[in-house]
Amino acid sequence: MPLPHWEETPADLPAAIRQIKAALRQQIAASGRTAEEVFAVVERSIAAEVAEISAARSRGETIWPVIDYKDIESGAVSPADVALLRKRGCLVVRGHFERSQALDWDAGIVRYVEDNNFFEDYRGPGDDFFGSVGSKPEIYPIYWSHAQMEARQSDRMARVQAFLNSQWKHTSEGVQWFDPSRDSLYPDRIRRRPEGADSAGLGTHLDPGTLDLWMTEAYQQAFRHLFNGDVEKYDPWDAAYRTSGPQYPGSTMCSAFRTFQGWTALSDMAHDQGVLHTVPIPGAMAYLMLRPLLSDVPEDDMCGVTVNQVFPASDKWHGLLMEALAGIPDVQAGDSVWWHCDMIHSVAPVQDQKGWGNVMYIPAAPWCPRNEVYAANVREAFLTGSSPSDFPAEHYERAWSNRFTEADLNETGRRGLGLA
């Protein structure tokens, strides 16, 4: 019997949660296993990975894989490095851009916002998610600077994105789920955190969705092995069904399918200065999706997951996973940082930050039906200088001078916006 599903947020959310949990348990039971037995399989596997990460940390090893850009460019990345990337689901690309280029982009962003009186006109955080970081502002709600667009459409970015996309199974069940060689140029914001800043950081969370991960038909198919009882077949690198299904509307949603989330460093950053952390276990999504089905979770609760908020990860429900939280190593301007779209991540708090902490967020969002739909919105936002619809409707750049324009697009940029 098909699972119940809702293509938009149910009107009676607690009742829908109870209904979907009962249906998922029943489907798992049809395989001859209970939800507890299936979860135990996942928990044993995750516990082994957590122990391995803890042991590596105790030996003083860097948890995050690091690969030089020149090896990606020349096709010389070793099988061992690829295996570690797939195991950990995250990566630092050293020298992705020349350091001087990244610093020039950083300076260009400053000129761009100052020339357009951004600081005088700034109205405060446009969303609660980034409103807690405490500086004015830390997140710049701008999207169409020359720096951002030059990086998005550069050959060096396209090469790294294609390398990362290729780690995914993009063709299965007779369907090509996405084109690994073409990115959709998903536009995101800038972070500039000044030297001496205090920041509360961001708590542990995920970004791929919220209740829609359990309640929409496409995601039920994407996570089918978790709920059919054959959890051993679950592959966190299989894109099947992820690239076409809708998500519930909400201020914290991402309309695009991203293989990897990412950012490019615009300043040097030490590993202990309020940097990104992840739980470097791509398969941990199985733990997160099955955990609400256990008997210690209230029937109308999905371990704190709800709509219009990010997917939370916490010690209360996910203590085993939290043991593996690991920060990036030191990075320099021009390095880029990437993590699998399903991974738990956070930003550590910092007091009296040493040096600047500047990044531009650029993910890998390959061309697929879902991203093609969003690209139509992105094109309109680009042409008018508007904020893209995934973000608060702040629209600072509509009247700004020296915005990146259609005439500045190269072939990669035109393809990424669906203009070629």
N, C-alpha and C positions, 0 to 999 in steps of 0.2 A: 504494500500500500504506500503511495507517495506521501512524503512528509507534508504537513501543512506549511504553507509559506505565504508571506506578505510582501508585496512589492513596494510598500511604503509603511511607515510606522503604524503599528496597530493602534486603534483607538483605545482599547483596554489593554494597556501594556502588561500589567501583572498577570492577567488571564492568559495572554498570548505566551508569556514566558512559561507559565505552568503547562500550557498545552504543548509547546515545542519540546520542553524537557521530557514530558511523558512520552511523546512520540519518538524522540531520539532513543530513550531507554528501551522502548519496545522494539525499535529497529535493530538495535545492538543485540537484544535478547534473542531475536530471530536467528542470529548466527550461532546460538548456543553458548554465548558468553554474556556476562553481565557488564554493565558500565564500569563497575569496580575492577573486574578482571582485565578489561581492555585498558583502563587507566593504569593498572599495575604494570602492564607491559611497557607502556610509555615511561612511567616513572623509573623503572629499572634502567632503561636506556639513558634517560636524562641524567640520572644519578651518576652513571659511569662517566658521562661527559663532564659533569660538574666536578667530579673527583679528579679527572685528568687536568682540567683547567686550574683547579686549586693546587695540584702538584706542580704544574708548570710555573704558577705564580710563586710558589715557595722556593723554586730553583732560581728565581730572578729573571725568568724568561718573559719576553714581550708576548702578550696574549694575541694581540692583533697581528695578522699577516701584513707584511710590507713588501711591495713589488715596485721596482723602478719603472718609470714610464718608458724608458728606452727599450726595456725588454718587452713591454707590450707592443710598442711600435715595430720592433723587429721580429716579433713572433717568437721570442726566445724565452718566454716564461717557462720555467721548469715544471715537469709534471708534479713534483713535490710541492711547489708553490701553489699550483692550481688545486691540488688535493687539500691543502691547508685552507685556502680560500673557501672551498666548498664545505669544509668541515666547520669552520668558524663563521662563515657567512658575512664577513666584514673584511675591509681592506684599506690600507693607506697606500696611495700611489705617490711615490716620491718623485719630485720633479715633473709633475704633470704639466705644469707651466713653468717657464723661467721665472725665477724669483723677482727679477726686475719687472717683468710683465705684470705679475700679481700686485706688486707695490704700486705700479702705475695705475692699475685699475682701481686700487683702493683710493689713491689720490684723486682719480677722476670722479669717483662717486662723491667724494667730499665737495669737489667743485660743482658737480651737478646739483646737489641738494642746496648748497649755499647760494649759488646763482639764482635759484628759484625760491629762496626764502623759506625753505622747509622748516627750519627751526622756529622761525617766527610764527608760522602757520600751523605747526604741529598741534593736534587736538587731543593727544593722549592715545593709549593703546586702543586699537579697534576691536580687540577680542580679549576675553578673559584669560585665554590660554597663555598668551605672552604678556599679560598685564601684570604678572607677579614678579617680574625680574627686577624692577625697581630703579632702572636708570631712564634717562630722558633723552631720546629713546634708546633702547638697545636694539629692538627690531625696527628697521626702517621699512615702512610699507611702500616700497618702490619696486618697480618691475622692469622698466623699459630704458634703463640707462645704457649707454654705449658699452660700459664694462660688462654688464650682465649679458647683453645680447651677443657681444663679441665672443665671450666665453661659451655661451650656449651653442653657437653655430660654428665654433672652431673645429678644424680637423682633429686637433689633439683631443678635444672632448668627445667627438664622435667616435674616435678610435677606442677610447677607454670604455665608453658606453657599450659599443659593440662587443668588446671583450667580456664585459660583465653580463650583458644579455645572453651571450653564448654559454654561460654556465647553467642557464635554464633549459629545460626541455620545452622548446617552443613549438614543436610539432608532435602530436600524439593523437591517437584515436582517429586518424585520417584527417585531422584538422591542423592547419597552421594557425596557432593562436596569436602570434605576433611576428613582426619582421625584425629580427635582431639587429639589422644594419641601419635602421632608420629610427631616429628619436623624434618625439613629438614636442620637444622644447618646452616642457612643462615649466611655466614661469612661477618663481617663488621670490622671497624677499631677501633682504640683506640684514646681517647682524654686525653691528660695530659696538664693541664694549670697550670703553676707554681704560687706560692705565689708571690704577687706583680705585676702580669701581668695586662696589659691593653688589653681588647678585645672588638672589635666592635660587637660581638655577631652575631646572624643570624636573619634576618627579618621574619615576619609572612609568612608562606608558608604551602603547603601540599606536600606529597610525592607519592600518589597512582598513579599518571599519569598526563598527560596534555591534549592535544586535543583528544587523544585516548579515553578519558572518554565520549566524545560526539560522536565520529566518528567511533569507531569500533563496530562490531555487538555484541560482547560479553558484552561490557559495556552498549550498548543500551538496552540489555536485563536486565542487572543488575539494571539499573535505570529505568526500564520500567514503574513503577508506577508514576514516575515524569512526564513522557512524554505522558502517556495515559489518563491523566486527573483525575486518581484516586489516587491522591497524598496522601490521608489519609492512604493508604495501604503500603506506603513506610516504609521499616524496615531496618535501618542501620546495623542491626545485622544478616541479611540474606546473606549468602555467594553465593546464586544462581548466576551462570554464571561468577563469578569472578575468578574462579580457573582454567580456561582453555584458555581464550582468550589472544591474543597477545597484546603487547604494542608497540607504535612507538619507533623505535630505537632512542637513545639519551644519552648523557653523564650523565644525571641526572635521568635515569629511574631505577626502581627496577624490575627485572625480576620475582621476587617471589611474591606470595600472602602472605601478613603478616596480621594476625588478629590484632596483636598489634605490634607497634614499641616499642623498649625498650632499656634500658641500666642498667648496674649494677655498682654501685658506688664503686670506689677503694680508695676513700678518703672521709672524712667528708666534707660536704658542707652546708653552711648556705643559707637560702632562698633568701637572698639579694645579693648574690655573683655571679651574672651572670648565673643564672640557667634557666632550661627549663620552659617555659610557654605554656599553651594550651588554646584553646577555648573549654571548657569541655562540649560540646554539640554534641554528635555523629550525631544527625539528621541535623546538620548544613550543611551537604553535599547537602541536598535538596535545601537549599538557594543558595549555590555556583553554583549548576548545572543549576538552573532556572534563576539566576540573569542576564546572558548575553542575555536572550530572551526579556528583557524589552526594551521599546522604547527609553530610554535615552542612550543606549549603541550603538555605531556605528555598522553598519551592518557587517563590516569585523573584528570586535573585540570581543573577548570572555572575557572581563574584564581583559585583560592583559595576559591571558593564551596563551602560544604558545609552540612550540616544542623546545627541547634542553635547556630548563630552567625549574626550579621548578615551580609549580603552585602557583602564588602569591595571597596573601590575603591582602587587603588594606582598609584604611579608605575611599578611593574614591568610591569603589564599595560595600564594605562589612562593613560599619561603625557600624551597629548594632552588628555584631558578635565581632568586636574588643572590645566592651564594656565589654565582658565577659572574656577577656584574664586573666588567673590566673596562678601564679607560684607554683612550688612544695614547700612543707614545708621543713624544715631542714632535711637532710638525713645524715646517717652515712655510712662509708665503710661497704659493705655487703648488704645494702638495694638495692632494684631494683625499677625501675620507668618504667611505661608502659602507652601507650596511643593508642587508637583506630586508625587503619591505615588511616582513612579518616580525622583525626582531624587536624585543623590548629594548628601549633606550632611555637615556636620561641625560641631563646636563648637570654636572656637579656645582654646588654653590661655591662662591669665592668671596673673600674679603680682601680689600686692598690689592686688587689684581696687579700683577707684575707684567707690564707690557700690554699692548692692545690685544683684543680677541675678536678678529674681524673675519667674517666668512660670507660667501654668497652661496645660497642653497641652489644646487643644480642636481637633480636626480637622473637616473636612467629610466625613461618612460617610453618604451618602444612603441612604434606605430602598430595599432590594433584597432578593432572596432570601437572599443570603449574610448580610446584616446583620440580616435578620429572625430567622434562626436564632441568631445570636449574641445578639440582644436578649433571648431567653428566658433565657440565662445572666446577662445584665446585670440583668434584673429581679430574679432571685433574689439576686444580690449586693447590689443596692440595698436590697432589703427586709430583708436580714439584716446589712447593714453589712460585707459580706465584700469581699475583693479580687477583682476580676473575673478570669476564668480565663486571660486573656492575660498576666497578671502574676503575680509570685511570690505564693504563698499565705501572706501575712503577716497579714491579717485584723485589723489594729490597731483598726478602728472598730466592731467588733461590739458592744462594750459601752459605746461612747462616748455621752455625753450631747450633746444639741443637734445630733444628726445631722439632715441634711435628710431629710424623711419623705414618704411618699406623699401626705399631706394638703397638702404644700407644692407639689405639682406643678400647673402650669397646663396648658392644653390642648396646648401644644407639647411639654411634658415628657411628658405621658401618651402622646401619639402617638409620641414618640421611643423610649419604652420598650415600645411595643406594647400599651399599656393602653387605647387608644382607637382 
